[in-house]
Amino acid sequence: MTRHFIDIADFSAAEVTAMLDLADVPLADLSRPLAGQGAALIFEKPSARTRHSMEMAVVQLGGHPVFTRGEEVGFDTRESVEDVARIMEGFHALIAARVYDHSTITRLADVATVPVVNMLSDHSHPLQAVADALTMRQQLGDLAGQTVAYVGDYNNVARSLAEISARLGMHIRLACPLGFEADDAEIDRILLLGAASVEQGNRPIEMVVGAHAVHTDTWVSMGEEEDKEAKRQKFDGFTVDDAMMDAAGPASIFMHCLPAYRGFEVTASVIDGARSVVFQQGHNRMHAARGRTCVLDGGRDMTSKVQRQTLIVRLVGDHEVTSQPDLIDLLAAEGIDATQATVSRDLDDIGAVKVRVPGGNTVYAIPEFAPDRIAPVDQLRRVMGEWVAEVAVSGNIVVLRTPPGCAHVVASALDRSRPDGLLGTVAGDDTLMCISVNADGTDLCNDLKDFAGLD
């Protein structure tokens, strides 16, 4: 069953924590689970942060983002929402959409066979919530039992912030103007998601007392500009200023999902002051996009694959892993079960090769992530010198002989290095056929003999 990323409430506390853990994984330690795949990014409602963070996240995971304006798909004008989903799933590994009406997201998810990611709707903003929680955790440590305060309209941003804060066991304070509050059923729902407590009131300076993090959002969302002055009157007293931050406490941090309107929901002295973490929060949008747990890869949860491959990178760096069974045992010790076929695919995905290290052992190494283990950088020469026993030519085919099970290791090194004259490779168990671009493969044969150290 395809897993979608529609609302934070759809995920357990453990899954939310895994999301944050993955978002915190350094880029250099990640695999590329979207390699060779596309991601449809549909923006019915435009955005700067969402577009840049999502496009870069897809690129960092090895994929190709395709930005599409809302008018290019024309939900329910040019094509039905359902038809758009069915077309896009044939091109892409995931469909992400930033929309006006939440029902557009749910309709996409109802029919799509690839994951659908909610980049924002009028109901919720889950990717922003992941960035918010990630920033709070980076600043404050374990969030369970800590207090988060939100000042302003109980809108899509507030709803998702409340959901993720509840999942992480936080105390939640909502300071909302009359007529803009969460209703009683919503308060009960947030409590059921795991919040340590939920309080709501109309006196913001009282609601923020002792809060570890104080959040706000713009009073006027895109498309509501004509209501700006009316909102300003109704929200009088809800501007986050120095007095409000002082009430929260000297260690409290200020957060805002941006864009911000200084003098409306926040004063310049607060958002530009020392306790503001809004730009770290904004940058974390990209890391949050990488960490979302819903994205699938070929029917498997991408999160599981990323976690496993990220762990493999670390294990291969920390241990002299001489065989796939050894790696399977190391993974099992970390609580991850994997078959040899899965491990073999993972090693290939992350570009692992076998090299000889001081002491004589032949171990797995990953050039992209552990270049110090592969010095000098001429990996092809090292791999071929270790594993190739014979090189012969017949027409445009150069045949390499290796020990059983080693041909694919040499093929991977050749495919990455692409020596001059090599068109492609076909690997068996102990035989590797290298196809020359020329009708006569003699020159390629001689080059490969040289790499292998054979006369």
N, C-alpha and C positions, 0 to 999 in steps of 0.2 A: 504493500500500500504506500502510495506517495505521501511523503511528509511535507507539509507546507509551513511557512513562517508568516502567520497571519497576526497572531496576538501572543504576547508573553504568557498569558494565562494558559495557553495550550501546552506549555512546557513545565515539567516538574522542577522542583528546587535543584535536584541533582543535574538536570539538563541545563538549567540556567547557569549553574556554577561551571559546568563544562564549557559553555559558551564563553564565559569570561576567561577561563583558563586558556582556551584556544586563542582568544583575542590577544592575550598577553604573550603568546609564543613569539619569539623573535622571528622576523621574516626569514633570516638566514637558516633557521632550523625547520622551516616548513617544506613540505613536499609540494608538488604542483598537480593537485587532483583534477583541475579543470583543463589540463594540457590538451590542446587540440579541439576544445569545445567552446561554444559560444554562450553568451548570456544576453538575453533580450532585456534592455532597460527602457521601459516605457514611461515617459513623463507627460501625463495629462496635465499635471500641475508642476510648473518649472521649479528648479532649485539649483543652487550653486554647490552647497556642501554635499547634498545627497548624490548629485551626479559625479562629482570628483571623487568622493570617497568610494562609491560603488564601482566606478570604472577602474580605479586603482586597485581595489580589493580583488576584482576579477582578474586583472593583469597579474597581480602578485601570486594568485593561485594558478597561473599558467593559462588562463582562458582569454577569450576575445570578447570584450563588451561591445554591444551594438546599441548605441543611443538612438531612441526613436521618440519623436515628438507626438503628443497626443493626437494632433490633427492628421498625422500620417497613418494612424490606425483607425481613428474615428470610431471610438466605441459607440455602438448602436446607431451610428449615422452612416458611415461607410460600410462597416461590418458589425455583426453582433459580437458582444464580448466573447461568447463561446467560440465563434469562428476564429477570432484572433488567437485565442488560446490554442486551438487545434492546429493552426498554421504555425505559430511560433514554436510549439513543442517539437516540430519536425526539424527545426534549425538549431535549437539551443538546448543546453543542459539545464537551464533554469529560466524562468520568466519573473522579472521584478517590475513592479508598477507603483507609481506615485500618482494617486488619483484623488478626485474630489469626493466621490461617493464610495463608502466602504463596501457596498454591495457589488461594486465592480471587482474588487479583490476576491470576494467570496465566490462570485460567479466564475472567475478565472480558475480558482482552485477546485471548483466543483467538477470541472471537465478535464483539466490539464493532467497529463501523465508525467510531467516533470514538475519539480518544486516551484511553487509560486511564493515570491517574497514580497511582503507588504513594505514598501518604502515610505509610505504615509497614506493615510486616509482621513476622512473627517472623524472617524471613530478612534483611531489609535496610531501610534508612531513607535513601533517596537524596536526598530534599529536605533532610534535615538535613545530609548530606554537602556539598551545594552551599553551604549557609549556612556550614558549617565552613571550606570552602576559600575562600569569599569573604572571610570574616573574617580568615583567615590572610593572604590576599593584601593586604588593606587594611592590615594591621599590619606585614607583613614584606616586601612587595614580591613580585617574581618568586619563585615557590616552587620552581622547578627547582633541585635540588641542596641544598635546605634539608632539615632533619630534623624529622619529626613523631613524637612518642611518644604511645602510648596505654597507659594503666594500668588494668587491670581485666579483666573477662570479655570474651573475643572473641565479642561478640554481634552483633546486627543493626546497631547504630550503628558498632561497630568495623569490621565488614565493609565498609560503605559508605564510611567514612572511609578505609580502606585502599585501596579501589578508586579513589577520586578523587585521593588523594595519589599513587598509582602513575601514573595518567594524567597527572599534572602533573610527573612526574619527581622526586619527593621520595624521600629516605631514610626508611624506615619502621621504627620500633622498637615492638615489642609486648611489654609487661610483663604477663604473665597468670599467675594462680595455677595450680598443678598441677591438671589435670582441666578447665581452662577455656581451654586454648590453642587456637590455630589448628593444624590438622594439617598434615603435610608437603605434601599435595596443595594445600591452600589457600595455603600460602606460595609454592609454585611458580606457582600461578595469579596471585597478586598480582604476582610478578616479571614474568610474561609481559605484564601490563597496562602495563608501562613504568616500574616503580619503579627508582630508582637503586640501591637495596638494600633487603632486608628482613631484620631480625634479630628473634629472639624469645627471651625468657628469663624466669626466675621471680624475678629480683632487681631490683625496680623502680628502686631508686636507681641501679643501674648502667646500666640501659637508658635512663634519661632524661638521662644526662650529655651535655651539648652540644646537647640538643634545642632547637629554636627555638620549638616549641609543644608543650605537654603537655596531653593530653586525658584525661578520664575520663568515666564514666557511672555512674548509680545501680547498685548491686549487686543491687537487687531491683526487677524490672520489675512493671508492673501485672499483677495476678493471681498474683504469687509472694510475697505478703506473709507467708504462713505460713513461708517459708524464710528470713526476715530474720536471725534469730539464727544459724542454721546457716551462712549465707553470711558473716556477720560473722566467724565463727571461721576459715572457710576463706580469707578474704581478709585475714587479719591481716598487717599490714606493707605493704598495698597502698593505704593512705590517702595521698592526695597532701597533703603537709604542707610547711612552710617549708623543712625540710631537703632534701626532694626537689626543690623548685623552685630552691633554691640550687645543687644539683648540676647542674640543667639549665643554669643560668647567669643572670646578672643581667638579660639582655635577653629571656629566655624569657617567653612569655605562657602563661597558664592558660586552658583552655577546658573547658566542660561543657555538654551539650545541654539540661540541666534536665528535670525538677525535680531538685534536689540535696538530699542529706541530710547536713547538716553534722555532722561527727564520725564519719561512716561512710567514704564514698569520698573526702571532702575535708574539710580543716579549715576553720573559719570564717575564720581569718586569711588563708588562701590565696584562697578564693572571694570574700571581701569585700575583698581587698587590691588594691594598685596594679597588680599584673601580671595581674589577672583581666579578661577581656574577655567574660564570659559574657552580659552584657545586650546588648552590640553583636552578639554571635553570635545571641542570641535574636531581636533585631529583624531581623537579616538573613534570618530564615526567610521573611519576607514578600517581600523582594527576590529571594531564591532561587526562590520560587514563580513570580515574574514571569519569571525568566530561564530557566526550564526550556525545553529546545529541542524537546521532543517534541510540543507542542500544535499541532494543525493547524487551519487556518481554511479551510473550504470546499475541502478536498483539497490546499491549499497549506500548506507548513510555515509556521506562524505566526511562528517565529523569523525566517525570511527576510523575511516581510512587515514585522515590527516593525523589523528592522534597516534595511530599505529605507526605510520611512516615517520612522523616526527620522533617517536620513541626509538624507532630503528636507527635513525640518524644519530641519536644520542648514544645508543648501545654500541653501534659500530665505532663511534668515536672513543668510547670509554673502554671497550674490551677488544681483545684480539679474537674476532669472530672468524673461525676457520671454515665453518660449514653452515648450511641452512638449518639442519637439526640443532646445532648449537644456538643459533639465533632464536629458533622456536622455543627452546628451553629458557633463554633469557627473557623473551616476551612473556612466557608463562609465569616466570617469577615476578613480573610486574602486573600480573593479573589479566593478561590479554592472551586469549587462545587464538591460534592461527594455524592453518594447514600449510604444508610445504608449497602447494600451488599458490596460495595467497602470498606467502613470503617471497616466493620467486618473482611474482608480479610486482610486489612492492620494491624489491631490490632493483628490478629493471626500471620501474617508474622513477626512482630517485637516482638512477645512474650509477649504481654500485659496480665496482670492478674488484678483481682480486689482485693483490700485489704482495711481493715478498718483503718482509720487514726484518730488521736486525734480529738475529737468532734463528733465522731460517724458516719461520712459519709463513704460510701464504694465507692472507686474511682479506676480508672484505674492507674496502675503503670507498669513500664517496668523494670524488674530486671536487664537486661543486661546493660541498659543505666542509670538507677537511683537506684543503690544499696542502697543508703542512705534511700530511701523511703521504702525499703523492709527489714530493719533490725528488728529482726535478720534474717539470710539468710534462715531460714527454711520456705520457702514460702508455701510448700505443706501443712504443718500443719496449717498455717494461712488460706489458701484458703479453705481447707476442714472443718476446724473448723467453718468457716463463712457460707459455702454453703451446706454442706452435712447434711441432716436431718435423714437419715436412711441408714444402710448398712446390706445387707443380702446375703447369699451364697446359690447357687444351683449347685452342681457338681463342675465344674471348673470355673463357672461364679459367680462373685461377683457383685451384683446390688447396685448402689448408687442412692438415691433419692435426688433431689435438687429442689429449687424453679424454676418455669418456666423460660426457657431461660438461665439457669445457668450451665447446664451440661457440655457445651463445655469449660467453664472456668476451671472447675475442671479437665476435660480431658487434657487440655493444661498443667496444673500444674503437673499432673501425668506423662504425656509423657516426660516432661523435667526432672523430678526427678527420674523416673524409679525405684520405690521401688523394693526390692528383690521379685521375684516370679511373677512379672507382665509381661505378654507377650504383651498385647496391650489393647486398649480401643475402645469402640464404643459409641458415644454420641448421644442422642436424644435431646428433648427439656428439659425435667425434669428428665430424666433417663440416667444413665451412666452404661454400662456393662463393667466390668474389667475382662479380661481373664487371668486366672492363668496358669503358666507353668506346674503346677501339676494337676493331675486328680482330686484331692480334693483341693478345693480353700479355705479351712478353715483357713490355716495360713495366706493367703493373706487377707482374710476377717478380721481377728483379727488385722492385721497390719493397715489396712485402718480404722477400728474402732478407733484404737489408735490415728491415725493422725487426725481423726475427733473429737476426744474427747468424743466418745460415749462408753457406757459400753457394 
